[in-house]
Amino acid sequence: MKNKTLSIVIPAYNEGPTIYKILDKIKAVSLINAIEKEIVIVNDCSSDSTAESIQNYMQSNPKLKIIFVEHIKNKGKGAALHTGIKKSTGDIIIIQDADLEYDPQEYNILLKPIVDGVADVVYGSRFMGGKPHRILFFWHSIGNKILTFLSNMMTNLNLTDMETCYKMFNADILKSLHLKENRFGFEPEVTAKVSRVPKIRIYEVGISYYGRTFEEGKKINWKDGFRAIYCILKYKIVK
């Protein structure tokens, strides 16, 4: 019987100097139940050395299965995720940012409820459990709590961290969703749409968080927060 595969979808934009670091971390992870890894990287028309860095890494690590896709124009994180999801071939899919805010060693924490057969979707929460959590921005944390609260109101879920990057899905379920948001609206949209899947089993587990400052490359801003609110309300109505 063929081992299952975890597809790790990475949207990348101007991460040239550091993307090798997250790839090294992914390479070092040993997954439970002999699950294999497939890395799907979508370069969203970066203006730096991202493409060259990825190509060099692929040449240096020929045994690591990497699918590399490039957008010819910048479309946004959500659009890169749409492309990566379509290109993935694994049984399970997880979203992984190209930065170092989330730790791939924790994939197994999210995988366990799925391989145990109790979950279809697992969210990695930065706000539950005793994992390390870098202290950064007060208003970002308040904004996150507001967005999660509004999302829960619209979906009737009780998540603690709707905006988390670490979302793991049964691949068939994720690919069945008609996703439209091209930027950071991906998070509330996918949450709203997955919540409507009949008999869906959604779990949440605690993860660590090594946040970046804007000087270190963080890209989300207050405009994305307002877009998220719009998406939460929109996808309560739009199927």
N, CA and C of each residue as an Amber inpcrd file, in Angstrom:
protein
   717
   0.8480000  -1.2010000   0.0000000   0.0000000   0.0000000   0.0000000
   0.8840000   1.2520000   0.0000000   0.5750000   2.1740000  -0.8970000
   1.3790000   3.3830000  -1.0450000   1.2360000   4.2980000   0.1740000
   2.3690000   4.8320000   0.6480000   2.3300000   5.7780000   1.7470000
   1.6040000   7.0510000   1.3400000   0.9430000   7.6710000   2.2970000
   0.2800000   8.9400000   2.0260000   1.3190000  10.0450000   1.8760000
   0.9030000  11.1130000   1.2100000   1.8000000  12.2560000   0.9690000
   1.1900000  13.5280000   1.5260000   2.0240000  14.3250000   2.1910000
   1.6400000  15.6470000   2.6530000   2.1780000  16.6690000   1.6550000
   1.2810000  17.4310000   1.0420000   1.6900000  18.5250000   0.1620000
   1.8200000  19.7950000   0.9870000   2.9830000  20.4150000   0.9230000
   3.2730000  21.6350000   1.6780000   3.2780000  22.7930000   0.6850000
   2.2380000  23.6050000   0.7100000   2.0590000  24.6650000  -0.2770000
   2.6420000  25.9670000   0.2700000   3.6220000  26.5110000  -0.4540000
   4.3390000  27.7130000  -0.0070000   4.1660000  28.8400000  -1.0210000
   3.4170000  29.8950000  -0.6700000   3.4020000  31.0900000  -1.5140000
   4.6320000  31.9340000  -1.1870000   5.3640000  32.3490000  -2.1980000
   6.6190000  33.0720000  -1.9470000   6.6400000  34.3890000  -2.7120000
   6.9490000  35.4620000  -1.9820000   7.1070000  36.7720000  -2.6210000
   8.2550000  37.5100000  -1.9470000   9.3170000  37.7410000  -2.7030000
  10.5090000  38.4480000  -2.2250000  11.0740000  37.8390000  -0.9310000
  11.3290000  36.5320000  -0.9980000  11.9260000  35.8030000   0.1270000
  13.2750000  35.2020000  -0.2670000  13.8860000  35.7800000  -1.3200000
  15.1150000  35.2180000  -1.8760000  16.2180000  34.9340000  -0.8800000
  16.5840000  35.8840000  -0.0110000  17.7230000  35.6600000   0.8840000
  17.5010000  34.5880000   1.9500000  16.2260000  34.2830000   2.2580000
  15.9720000  33.4050000   3.4120000  15.1340000  32.1680000   3.1190000
  14.6090000  32.0140000   1.9070000  13.6800000  30.9160000   1.6750000
  14.3400000  29.5470000   1.8760000  15.6440000  29.4870000   1.6670000
  16.3340000  28.2110000   1.8780000  16.2150000  27.7420000   3.3280000
  16.0680000  28.6900000   4.2510000  15.9900000  28.3250000   5.6640000
  14.7190000  27.5370000   5.9720000  13.5810000  27.9740000   5.4250000
  12.3480000  27.2300000   5.6730000  12.3790000  25.8940000   4.9360000
  13.0070000  25.8630000   3.7570000  13.1230000  24.5930000   3.0270000
  14.0040000  23.6020000   3.7820000  15.0670000  24.0880000   4.4000000
  15.9130000  23.2220000   5.2290000  15.1240000  22.6450000   6.3970000
  14.2760000  23.4750000   7.0020000  13.4630000  23.0160000   8.1350000
  12.4630000  21.9540000   7.6980000  11.8600000  22.1650000   6.5390000
  10.9080000  21.1760000   6.0180000  11.6250000  19.8690000   5.7000000
  12.8030000  19.9790000   5.0830000  13.5870000  18.7780000   4.7350000
  13.9320000  17.9590000   5.9730000  14.1600000  18.6320000   7.0950000
  14.5960000  17.9520000   8.3140000  13.4680000  17.2250000   9.0470000
  12.2240000  17.5120000   8.6740000  11.0880000  16.9300000   9.3970000
  10.8740000  15.4720000   8.9890000  10.7040000  14.5990000   9.9690000
  10.2850000  13.2140000   9.7380000   8.8140000  13.1070000  10.1260000
   7.9560000  12.7830000   9.1670000   6.5200000  12.7510000   9.4140000
   6.0630000  11.4160000   9.9820000   5.0340000  11.4530000  10.8030000
   4.4900000  10.2390000  11.4060000   3.8690000   9.3490000  10.3370000
   3.7490000   8.0680000  10.6440000   3.1250000   7.0780000   9.7630000
   3.8010000   6.9790000   8.4010000   5.1020000   7.3130000   8.3670000
   5.8860000   7.2490000   7.1200000   5.2590000   8.0800000   6.0010000
   4.5820000   9.1450000   6.3600000   3.9910000  10.0420000   5.3530000
   5.1190000  10.7470000   4.6000000   4.9860000  10.8110000   3.2940000
   5.9990000  11.4450000   2.4610000   5.6890000  12.9320000   2.2790000
   6.7080000  13.6820000   1.8520000   6.5630000  15.1300000   1.6820000
   6.6440000  15.5260000   0.2140000   5.7950000  16.4590000  -0.1460000
   5.8340000  17.1040000  -1.4530000   5.7540000  18.6120000  -1.1990000
   6.7350000  19.3520000  -1.6840000   6.7610000  20.7960000  -1.4870000
   6.3310000  21.4770000  -2.7770000   5.2990000  22.3140000  -2.6740000
   4.7960000  23.0480000  -3.8370000   5.0320000  24.5380000  -3.5800000
   5.9730000  25.1280000  -4.3230000   6.3190000  26.5390000  -4.1310000
   5.7820000  27.3560000  -5.3000000   5.0600000  28.4290000  -4.9740000
   4.5550000  29.3210000  -6.0160000   5.2140000  30.6860000  -5.8350000
   6.0750000  31.0430000  -6.7780000   6.7300000  32.3440000  -6.7540000
   5.7930000  33.3670000  -7.3830000   5.2990000  34.3010000  -6.5610000
   4.2960000  35.2530000  -7.0170000   4.9540000  36.4790000  -7.6420000
   5.7230000  36.2290000  -8.7120000   6.4010000  37.2840000  -9.4820000
   7.2620000  38.1710000  -8.5800000   8.1410000  37.5320000  -7.8210000
   9.0360000  38.2740000  -6.9350000   9.9740000  39.1680000  -7.7410000
  10.3490000  40.2910000  -7.1290000  11.2720000  41.2090000  -7.7950000
  12.7080000  41.0340000  -7.3070000  12.9230000  40.0520000  -6.4370000
  14.2760000  39.8020000  -5.9220000  14.7880000  38.4560000  -6.4420000
  15.6340000  37.8020000  -5.6870000  16.2910000  36.5660000  -6.1300000
  15.5330000  35.3020000  -5.7330000  14.2310000  35.4210000  -5.4290000
  13.4660000  34.2580000  -4.9680000  13.5400000  33.0960000  -5.9510000
  13.2950000  33.3610000  -7.2340000  13.2890000  32.2810000  -8.2300000
  14.6460000  31.5870000  -8.2970000  15.7240000  32.3690000  -8.3300000
  17.0690000  31.7930000  -8.3950000  17.3860000  30.9790000  -7.1470000
  16.9810000  31.4880000  -6.0060000  17.2330000  30.7770000  -4.7440000
  16.5390000  29.4220000  -4.7310000  15.3030000  29.3830000  -5.2000000
  14.5480000  28.1260000  -5.2250000  15.1590000  27.1550000  -6.2290000
  15.4990000  27.6440000  -7.4070000  16.0940000  26.7790000  -8.4300000
  17.4320000  26.2110000  -7.9570000  18.2430000  27.0320000  -7.3020000
  19.5150000  26.5530000  -6.7570000  19.2780000  25.4930000  -5.6810000
  18.2620000  25.7130000  -4.8630000  17.9630000  24.7470000  -3.8020000
  17.5140000  23.4120000  -4.4000000  16.7140000  23.4770000  -5.4320000
  16.2490000  22.2460000  -6.0870000  17.4160000  21.4620000  -6.6830000
  18.3720000  22.1680000  -7.2740000  19.5450000  21.5040000  -7.8480000
  20.4100000  20.8650000  -6.7680000  20.4640000  21.5200000  -5.6150000
  21.2900000  21.0120000  -4.5180000  20.6110000  19.8910000  -3.7350000
  19.2940000  19.7400000  -3.9170000  18.5270000  18.7310000  -3.1600000
  17.6310000  17.9380000  -4.1040000  18.2430000  17.1870000  -5.0220000
  17.4600000  16.4930000  -6.0460000  16.5210000  15.4150000  -5.5020000
  16.7780000  14.9100000  -4.2930000  15.9280000  13.8550000  -3.7250000
  14.6770000  14.4120000  -3.0570000  14.6510000  15.7150000  -2.8460000
  13.5010000  16.3540000  -2.2170000  12.4950000  16.7100000  -3.3080000
  11.2640000  16.2030000  -3.1650000  10.2640000  16.4520000  -4.2040000
   9.7530000  17.8840000  -4.0860000  10.1110000  18.7170000  -5.0590000
   9.6900000  20.1080000  -5.0810000   9.0350000  20.4090000  -6.4250000
   7.8080000  20.9250000  -6.3680000   7.1190000  21.4210000  -7.5550000
   7.2140000  22.9420000  -7.5130000   7.8090000  23.5280000  -8.5350000
   8.0380000  24.9760000  -8.5520000   7.2220000  25.6110000  -9.6700000
   6.3880000  26.5900000  -9.2960000   5.5230000  27.2790000 -10.2450000
   5.7820000  28.7820000 -10.1210000   5.7290000  29.4910000 -11.2480000
   5.9350000  30.9390000 -11.2160000   4.7520000  31.6770000 -11.8260000
   4.2920000  32.7150000 -11.1450000   3.3210000  33.6410000 -11.7170000
   4.0730000  34.6880000 -12.5390000   3.5640000  35.0030000 -13.7140000
   4.2400000  35.9860000 -14.5660000   3.9110000  37.4170000 -14.1320000
   2.8850000  37.5830000 -13.2960000   2.6260000  38.8770000 -12.6610000
   2.1780000  38.6370000 -11.2260000   2.4030000  39.6310000 -10.3830000
   2.0580000  39.5010000  -8.9670000   0.5410000  39.5010000  -8.7990000
   0.0250000  38.4520000  -8.1330000  -1.4230000  38.2900000  -7.9780000
  -1.8690000  38.3040000  -6.5180000  -0.9490000  38.0910000  -5.5830000
  -1.3190000  38.0610000  -4.1750000  -1.2010000  36.6760000  -3.5700000
  -1.1610000  36.6450000  -2.2270000  -0.9620000  35.3830000  -1.5160000
  -2.0630000  34.3730000  -1.8160000  -3.3190000  34.8360000  -1.8010000
  -4.4230000  33.9210000  -2.0590000  -4.3240000  33.2720000  -3.4230000
  -3.9850000  34.0730000  -4.4290000  -3.8500000  33.5410000  -5.7910000
  -2.7180000  32.5190000  -5.8670000  -1.6150000  32.7940000  -5.1640000
  -0.5110000  31.8290000  -5.1300000  -0.9560000  30.5270000  -4.4720000
  -1.7640000  30.6370000  -3.4310000  -2.2720000  29.4310000  -2.7740000
  -3.2100000  28.6550000  -3.6960000  -4.0550000  29.3610000  -4.4400000
  -4.9410000  28.6710000  -5.3850000  -4.1220000  27.8400000  -6.3740000
  -3.0580000  28.4500000  -6.9030000  -2.1940000  27.7460000  -7.8490000
  -1.5340000  26.5410000  -7.1910000  -0.9910000  26.7460000  -5.9960000
  -0.3130000  25.6670000  -5.2950000  -1.2340000  24.5120000  -4.9650000
  -2.4520000  24.8140000  -4.5550000  -3.4350000  23.7680000  -4.2350000
  -3.7540000  22.9460000  -5.4790000  -3.9310000  23.6320000  -6.6110000
  -4.2330000  22.9200000  -7.8610000  -3.0740000  22.0280000  -8.2910000
  -1.8340000  22.4790000  -8.0710000  -0.6590000  21.7230000  -8.5140000
  -0.2980000  20.5790000  -7.5640000  -0.7920000  20.6150000  -6.3380000
  -0.4130000  19.5910000  -5.3560000  -1.0370000  18.2480000  -5.7060000
  -0.3240000  17.1770000  -5.3440000  -0.8030000  15.8250000  -5.6430000
  -0.9650000  14.9750000  -4.3830000  -0.7370000  15.5570000  -3.2040000
  -0.7690000  14.7930000  -1.9670000  -2.1750000  14.4970000  -1.4640000
  -2.2440000  13.6240000  -0.4660000  -3.5190000  13.2470000   0.1610000
  -3.9580000  14.2860000   1.1900000  -2.9690000  15.0020000   1.7470000
  -3.1950000  16.0130000   2.7800000  -2.4400000  17.2620000   2.3480000
  -3.0030000  18.4320000   2.6300000  -2.3700000  19.6990000   2.2410000
  -2.2400000  20.5960000   3.4580000  -1.0700000  21.2180000   3.6090000
  -0.8750000  22.2320000   4.6330000  -0.3330000  23.4960000   3.9820000
  -0.7550000  24.6560000   4.5150000  -0.2440000  25.9460000   4.0570000
   0.9850000  26.2990000   4.8860000   2.0600000  26.7220000   4.2140000
   3.3000000  27.1040000   4.8940000   3.7970000  28.4280000   4.3190000
   3.8850000  29.4620000   5.1600000   4.4820000  30.7090000   4.6940000
   5.9770000  30.5020000   4.4480000   6.5350000  31.3340000   3.5700000
   7.9470000  31.1950000   3.2070000   8.8880000  31.7550000   4.2610000
   8.3410000  32.4950000   5.2190000   9.1870000  33.0590000   6.2740000
   9.3920000  32.0230000   7.3880000   9.8960000  32.4750000   8.5210000
  10.2370000  31.5470000   9.6040000   9.3390000  31.7410000  10.8180000
   8.0940000  32.2210000  10.5960000   7.1910000  32.4690000  11.7150000
   6.5830000  31.1900000  12.2840000   6.5150000  30.1470000  11.4630000
   5.9130000  28.8780000  11.8840000   6.9380000  27.7570000  11.7410000
   6.8680000  26.7670000  12.6230000   7.8910000  25.7260000  12.7070000
   7.4060000  24.4160000  12.0790000   7.9950000  23.9990000  10.9530000
   7.5950000  22.7500000  10.3080000   7.7250000  21.5080000  11.1960000
   8.5420000  21.5770000  12.2460000   8.6270000  20.4250000  13.1550000
   7.2810000  20.1280000  13.8050000   6.3540000  21.0650000  13.7130000
   5.0400000  20.8750000  14.3260000   3.9960000  20.3230000  13.3580000
   4.4040000  19.9740000  12.1430000   3.4660000  19.3360000  11.2120000
   2.8030000  18.1180000  11.8470000   3.5800000  17.3530000  12.5920000
   3.0360000  16.1170000  13.1610000   1.9370000  16.3700000  14.1850000
   1.9990000  17.5390000  14.8520000   0.9370000  17.8850000  15.8030000
  -0.3840000  18.0360000  15.0570000  -0.3220000  18.6700000  13.8750000
  -1.5300000  18.8430000  13.0730000  -1.9380000  17.5400000  12.3800000
  -0.9590000  16.7490000  11.9990000  -1.2660000  15.5000000  11.2890000
  -1.9830000  14.4660000  12.1560000  -1.6710000  14.4350000  13.4340000
  -2.1630000  13.3480000  14.2850000  -3.6850000  13.1900000  14.2570000
  -4.4820000  14.2550000  14.4360000  -5.9320000  14.0370000  14.3740000
  -6.4180000  13.5100000  13.0280000  -5.6990000  13.8570000  11.9450000
  -6.0960000  13.3730000  10.6220000  -5.7350000  11.9060000  10.4590000
  -4.5110000  11.5320000  10.8080000  -4.1090000  10.1240000  10.6390000
  -4.8370000   9.2210000  11.6330000  -5.2860000   9.7900000  12.7460000
  -6.0880000   9.0100000  13.7030000  -7.5250000   8.8350000  13.2350000
  -7.8700000   9.5160000  12.1600000  -9.1970000   9.3400000  11.5750000
 -10.3110000  10.1110000  12.2570000  -9.9490000  11.1500000  13.0390000
 -10.9920000  11.9030000  13.7440000 -11.2120000  13.2910000  13.1480000
 -10.3150000  13.7510000  12.2720000 -10.4050000  15.1090000  11.7320000
 -10.2530000  15.1120000  10.2180000 -10.9200000  16.0740000   9.5890000
 -10.7610000  16.3360000   8.1610000  -9.9300000  17.5980000   7.9320000
 -10.0040000  18.5150000   8.8960000  -9.3040000  19.7970000   8.8360000
  -8.7280000  20.0910000  10.2160000  -7.4800000  20.5800000  10.2580000
  -6.8630000  20.9310000  11.5420000  -6.2320000  22.3150000  11.4220000
  -6.5940000  23.2030000  12.3450000  -5.9980000  24.5330000  12.4210000
  -4.9650000  24.5460000  13.5410000  -3.8150000  25.1620000  13.2700000
  -2.7930000  25.3280000  14.2960000  -2.9480000  26.6730000  14.9660000
  -3.3730000  26.6830000  16.2180000  -3.6460000  27.9360000  16.9170000
  -2.4220000  28.4580000  17.6470000  -2.1480000  29.7500000  17.4440000
  -1.0610000  30.4160000  18.1540000  -1.4740000  30.8280000  19.5610000
  -2.7450000  30.6520000  19.8920000  -3.2780000  31.1830000  21.1450000
  -3.7900000  30.1110000  22.0920000  -3.3990000  28.8710000  21.9010000
  -3.7620000  27.8160000  22.8460000  -2.5620000  26.9150000  23.0620000
  -2.4710000  26.3300000  24.2340000  -1.3490000  25.4570000  24.5570000
  -0.1740000  26.2300000  25.1020000   0.9120000  25.5180000  25.3890000
   2.0710000  26.1300000  26.0350000   3.2770000  26.3100000  25.1490000
   3.0590000  26.4960000  23.8460000   4.1650000  26.6390000  22.9040000
   4.7470000  28.0610000  22.9350000   6.0250000  28.2240000  22.5210000
   6.6210000  29.5720000  22.4740000   5.8540000  30.4990000  21.5400000
   5.7350000  31.7640000  21.9240000   4.9750000  32.7380000  21.1500000
   5.6750000  34.0830000  21.2810000   6.2960000  34.5430000  20.1940000
   7.0230000  35.8040000  20.2530000   6.0720000  36.9710000  20.5560000
   6.4760000  37.8370000  21.4670000   5.6780000  39.0010000  21.8270000
   5.9740000  40.1360000  20.8570000   4.8990000  40.6050000  20.1620000
   5.0960000  41.6770000  19.1830000   4.0510000  42.7850000  19.3380000
   3.0210000  42.7690000  18.4980000   2.1480000  43.9280000  18.3550000
   0.8150000  43.7430000  19.0700000   0.5040000  44.6630000  20.0070000
  -0.7560000  44.6170000  20.7420000  -1.9490000  44.7150000  19.8060000
  -1.9260000  45.7030000  18.8990000  -3.0920000  45.9200000  18.0540000
  -3.2810000  44.8080000  17.0270000  -2.1930000  44.1530000  16.6370000
  -2.3470000  42.9790000  15.7680000  -3.0840000  41.8670000  16.4980000
  -2.7450000  41.6660000  17.7730000  -3.4040000  40.6010000  18.5380000
  -4.8820000  40.9190000  18.7530000  -5.1870000  42.1980000  19.0100000
  -6.5830000  42.5960000  19.1590000  -7.3290000  42.4030000  17.8360000
  -6.6900000  42.8250000  16.7400000  -7.2960000  42.6520000  15.4260000
  -7.5690000  41.1970000  15.1160000  -6.6190000  40.3260000  15.4510000
  -6.7940000  38.8980000  15.2030000  -7.9780000  38.3520000  15.9960000
  -8.0810000  38.7590000  17.2500000  -9.1870000  38.2820000  18.0920000
 -10.5320000  38.7610000  17.5580000 -10.5820000  40.0100000  17.0640000
 -11.8200000  40.5380000  16.4920000 -12.2130000  39.7560000  15.2380000
 -11.2170000  39.5160000  14.3520000 -11.4960000  38.7800000  13.1160000
 -11.9440000  37.3590000  13.4100000 -11.2900000  36.7150000  14.3660000
 -11.6770000  35.3480000  14.7340000 -13.0800000  35.3300000  15.3300000
 -13.3940000  36.3150000  16.1830000 -14.7190000  36.4120000  16.7970000
 -15.8010000  36.6030000  15.7380000 -15.5700000  37.5210000  14.7990000
 -16.5440000  37.7660000  13.7300000 -16.7210000  36.5260000  12.8510000
 -15.5980000  35.8810000  12.5350000 -15.6560000  34.6670000  11.7220000
 -16.4540000  33.5810000  12.4420000 -16.2100000  33.4220000  13.7200000
 -16.9480000  32.4110000  14.4930000 -18.4440000  32.7080000  14.5190000
 -18.7900000  33.9850000  14.6280000 -20.2100000  34.3640000  14.6040000
 -20.8710000  33.9450000  13.3000000 -20.1460000  34.1240000  12.1860000
 -20.7200000  33.8360000  10.8740000 -20.7170000  32.3400000  10.5450000
 -19.7710000  31.5930000  11.1100000 -19.6270000  30.1710000  10.7640000
 -20.1530000  29.2250000  11.8350000 -20.4210000  29.7590000  13.0300000
 -20.8210000  28.9600000  14.1890000 -19.7290000  27.9760000  14.6080000
 -18.4740000  28.3480000  14.3620000 -17.3350000  27.5880000  14.8700000
 -16.8480000  28.2570000  16.1540000 -15.9510000  27.5950000  16.8800000
 -15.3670000  28.2150000  18.0790000 -13.8430000  28.1710000  18.0280000
 -13.3060000  28.6110000  16.8740000 -11.8590000  28.6800000  16.6950000
 -11.2590000  29.7380000  17.6070000  -9.9780000  29.5720000  17.9420000
  -9.2580000  30.6110000  18.6780000  -8.3230000  31.4050000  17.7640000
  -8.0860000  30.9080000  16.5290000  -7.1140000  31.5710000  15.6460000
  -7.4640000  31.3070000  14.1820000  -8.4910000  32.0020000  13.6870000
  -8.9100000  31.8370000  12.2960000  -7.8290000  32.2720000  11.3170000
  -7.0170000  33.2710000  11.7000000  -6.0350000  33.8550000  10.7970000
  -4.7180000  33.0790000  10.7460000  -4.6020000  31.9870000  11.4520000
  -3.3460000  31.2330000  11.4410000  -2.9530000  30.7880000  10.0420000
  -1.6560000  30.7800000   9.7800000  -1.1590000  30.2290000   8.5120000
  -1.3520000  28.7120000   8.4790000  -1.0650000  28.0430000   9.6030000
  -1.0810000  26.5720000   9.6190000  -2.5070000  26.0370000   9.6110000
  -2.9580000  25.7370000   8.4060000  -4.2310000  25.0750000   8.1880000
  -3.9410000  23.8100000   7.3920000  -4.3950000  22.6740000   7.8930000
  -4.1460000  21.3910000   7.2310000  -5.4870000  20.7800000   6.8300000
  -5.5460000  20.2680000   5.6120000  -6.8060000  19.7920000   5.0520000
  -6.6500000  18.4090000   4.4190000  -7.6890000  17.6280000   4.5040000
  -7.8340000  16.5100000   3.5890000  -7.8700000  17.1230000   2.1920000
  -7.0110000  16.6640000   1.3060000  -6.8470000  17.3150000  -0.0010000
  -8.1340000  17.3430000  -0.8120000  -8.9030000  16.2670000  -0.7630000
 -10.1390000  16.2180000  -1.5400000 -11.1130000  17.3050000  -1.1060000
 -11.1630000  17.5650000   0.2040000 -12.0730000  18.5870000   0.7160000
 -11.6270000  19.9690000   0.2660000 -10.3270000  20.2660000   0.4230000
  -9.8370000  21.5910000   0.0420000 -10.0180000  21.8370000  -1.4490000
  -9.7410000  20.8350000  -2.2670000  -9.8460000  21.0120000  -3.7150000
 -11.2970000  21.1050000  -4.1910000 -12.2300000  20.6950000  -3.3470000
 -13.6470000  20.7820000  -3.7150000 -14.2120000  22.1830000  -3.5110000
 -13.4830000  23.0390000  -2.7920000 -13.9490000  24.3940000  -2.5150000
 -13.6400000  25.3150000  -3.6940000 -14.5780000  26.1850000  -4.0090000
 -14.3540000  27.1670000  -5.0800000 -13.8550000  28.4500000  -4.4230000
 -12.5350000  28.6130000  -4.3670000 -11.9230000  29.7350000  -3.6640000
 -11.6190000  30.8730000  -4.6430000 -11.8800000  32.1170000  -4.1820000
 -11.7880000  33.2750000  -5.0710000 -10.8060000  34.3500000  -4.6110000
 -10.5770000  34.4590000  -3.3070000  -9.8170000  35.5860000  -2.7720000
  -8.3400000  35.5100000  -3.1660000  -7.8110000  36.5960000  -3.7230000
  -6.4420000  36.5990000  -4.2270000  -5.4120000  37.1130000  -3.2320000
  -5.8690000  37.7640000  -2.1480000  -4.8990000  38.2770000  -1.1900000
  -5.0960000  37.6070000   0.1680000  -5.0630000  38.3940000   1.2490000
  -5.1470000  37.8040000   2.5680000  -6.5760000  37.4450000   2.9630000
  -7.5440000  37.6940000   2.0620000  -8.9110000  37.2420000   2.3010000
  -9.0570000  35.7350000   2.2250000  -7.9800000  35.0510000   1.8290000
  -8.0110000  33.5850000   1.7510000  -8.4270000  32.9700000   3.0800000
  -7.9190000  33.4910000   4.1950000  -8.1460000  32.8690000   5.5040000
  -9.6270000  32.8440000   5.8850000 -10.3300000  34.0010000   5.8900000
 -11.7550000  33.9370000   6.2250000 -12.5910000  33.2120000   5.1820000
 -12.1920000  33.3100000   3.9010000 -12.9690000  32.6240000   2.8680000
 -12.8920000  31.1130000   3.0310000 -11.6910000  30.5740000   3.1730000
 -11.5580000  29.1200000   3.2770000 -12.2220000  28.6160000   4.5520000
 -12.1600000  29.4150000   5.6200000 -12.8060000  29.0140000   6.8730000
 -14.3190000  28.9690000   6.7070000 -14.8790000  30.0010000   6.0710000
 -16.3220000  30.0400000   5.8530000 -16.7860000  28.8770000   4.9860000
 -16.0370000  28.6030000   3.9320000 -16.4800000  27.5770000   2.9840000
 -16.2800000  26.1660000   3.5180000 -15.2040000  25.9480000   4.2580000
 -14.9890000  24.6140000   4.8100000 -16.0080000  24.3310000   5.9170000
 -16.4580000  25.3890000   6.6110000 -17.4330000  25.1950000   7.6980000
 -18.7750000  24.7060000   7.1730000 -19.0470000  24.9150000   5.8830000
 -20.3270000  24.5060000   5.2970000 -20.2820000  23.1090000   4.6720000
 -19.1220000  22.4780000   4.6840000 -19.0270000  21.1130000   4.1430000
 -19.8140000  20.1740000   5.0620000 -20.7300000  19.3840000   4.5350000
 -21.5510000  18.5070000   5.3810000 -20.6970000  17.5470000   6.2240000
 -21.0160000  17.4990000   7.5100000 -20.3770000  16.5810000   8.4630000
 -18.8710000  16.7970000   8.5800000 -18.4010000  17.9930000   8.2910000
 -16.9650000  18.2900000   8.3810000 -16.5010000  18.1840000   9.8320000
 -15.3020000  17.6590000  10.0240000 -14.7150000  17.5170000  11.3650000
 -13.4860000  18.4220000  11.4340000 -13.6280000  19.5380000  12.1480000
 -12.5670000  20.5310000  12.2570000 -11.9710000  20.4870000  13.6570000
 -10.6570000  20.3760000  13.7300000  -9.9520000  20.3640000  15.0110000
  -8.9940000  21.5520000  15.0680000  -8.5400000  21.8480000  16.2750000
  -7.5710000  22.9070000  16.4990000  -6.5270000  22.4020000  17.4910000
  -5.2560000  22.6680000  17.2090000  -4.1680000  22.2510000  18.1010000
  -3.2570000  23.4450000  18.3630000  -2.5910000  23.4570000  19.4870000
  -1.6890000  24.5450000  19.8260000  -0.3610000  24.4370000  19.0910000
   0.1130000  25.5660000  18.5800000   1.4160000  25.6160000  17.9070000
   2.2010000  26.8130000  18.4330000   3.4930000  26.8520000  18.1270000
   4.3310000  27.9970000  18.4900000   4.2670000  29.0480000  17.3810000
   4.8140000  30.2330000  17.6840000   4.7730000  31.3240000  16.7040000
   5.9840000  32.2250000  16.8950000   6.7840000  32.3520000  15.8330000
   7.9950000  33.1670000  15.8570000   7.7950000  34.3510000  14.9050000
   6.9560000  35.3010000  15.3220000   6.5220000  36.3880000  14.4510000
   7.6460000  37.2840000  13.9720000   7.4110000  37.9170000  12.8040000
   8.3640000  38.8710000  12.2370000   7.8570000  40.2910000  12.4490000
   8.7880000  41.2330000  12.5400000   8.4410000  42.6480000  12.5000000
   8.3590000  43.0690000  11.0380000   7.8880000  44.3040000  10.7880000
   7.8360000  44.7970000   9.4150000   9.2460000  44.9630000   8.8520000
  10.1930000  45.3280000   9.7060000  11.5890000  45.4430000   9.2600000
  12.1520000  44.0920000   8.8390000  11.6330000  43.0370000   9.4460000
  12.1020000  41.6860000   9.1150000  11.3400000  41.0820000   7.9340000
  10.3570000  41.8080000   7.4110000   9.6880000  41.3470000   6.1940000
   8.2110000  41.0440000   6.3060000   7.5890000  41.3310000   7.4440000
   6.1520000  41.0690000   7.5670000   5.3910000  41.9210000   6.5530000
   4.3680000  41.3340000   5.8720000   3.7240000  42.0170000   4.7510000
   2.2760000  42.4140000   5.0080000   1.5870000  41.7900000   5.9380000
   0.1740000  42.0960000   6.1620000   0.0380000  43.4680000   6.8230000
  -1.0420000  44.2100000   6.4760000  -1.2350000  45.5430000   7.0540000
  -2.7020000  45.7800000   7.3830000  -3.0230000  46.9900000   7.8530000
  -4.3810000  47.2900000   8.3100000  -5.4070000  47.1710000   7.1930000
  -5.0090000  47.4540000   5.9420000  -5.9430000  47.3190000   4.8260000
  -6.3950000  45.8650000   4.6670000  -5.4700000  44.9350000   4.9070000
  -5.8160000  43.5210000   4.8140000  -6.8040000  43.1300000   5.9030000
  -6.7090000  43.7990000   7.0640000  -7.6650000  43.5500000   8.1340000
  -9.0790000  43.9380000   7.7370000  -9.2270000  45.1090000   7.0930000
 -10.5480000  45.5350000   6.6340000 -11.0740000  44.6120000   5.5360000
 -10.1700000  44.1500000   4.6690000 -10.5890000  43.2050000   3.6320000
 -11.0720000  41.9000000   4.2660000 -10.3990000  41.4780000   5.3410000
 -10.8050000  40.2550000   6.0300000 -12.2120000  40.3960000   6.6030000
 -12.5190000  41.5610000   7.1870000 -13.8670000  41.7980000   7.7200000
 -14.8950000  41.7180000   6.5900000 -14.5760000  42.3450000   5.4730000
 -15.4660000  42.3030000   4.3100000 -15.7040000  40.8510000   3.8760000
 -14.6320000  40.0610000   3.8430000 -14.7460000  38.6660000   3.3980000
 -15.5590000  37.8260000   4.3800000 -15.3840000  38.0890000   5.6720000
 -16.1570000  37.3550000   6.6820000 -17.6470000  37.5720000   6.4530000
 -18.0380000  38.8190000   6.2080000 -19.4430000  39.1370000   5.9820000
 -19.9050000  38.6110000   4.6190000 -19.0550000  38.7860000   3.6050000
 -19.4200000  38.3600000   2.2460000 -19.6760000  36.8670000   2.1680000
 -18.7800000  36.0660000   2.7630000 -18.8980000  34.6200000   2.5860000
 -19.8680000  33.9690000   3.5610000 -20.5040000  34.7960000   4.4080000
 -21.6750000  34.3320000   5.1410000 -22.8330000  34.1630000   4.1670000
 -22.8350000  34.9860000   3.1100000 -23.9280000  35.0010000   2.1390000
 -23.5430000  34.2490000   0.8650000 -22.3520000  34.5660000   0.3380000
 -21.9080000  33.9810000  -0.9410000 -21.4020000  32.5720000  -0.7110000
 -21.9080000  31.6430000  -1.4780000 -21.4950000  30.2370000  -1.3460000
 -20.2670000  29.9730000  -2.2070000
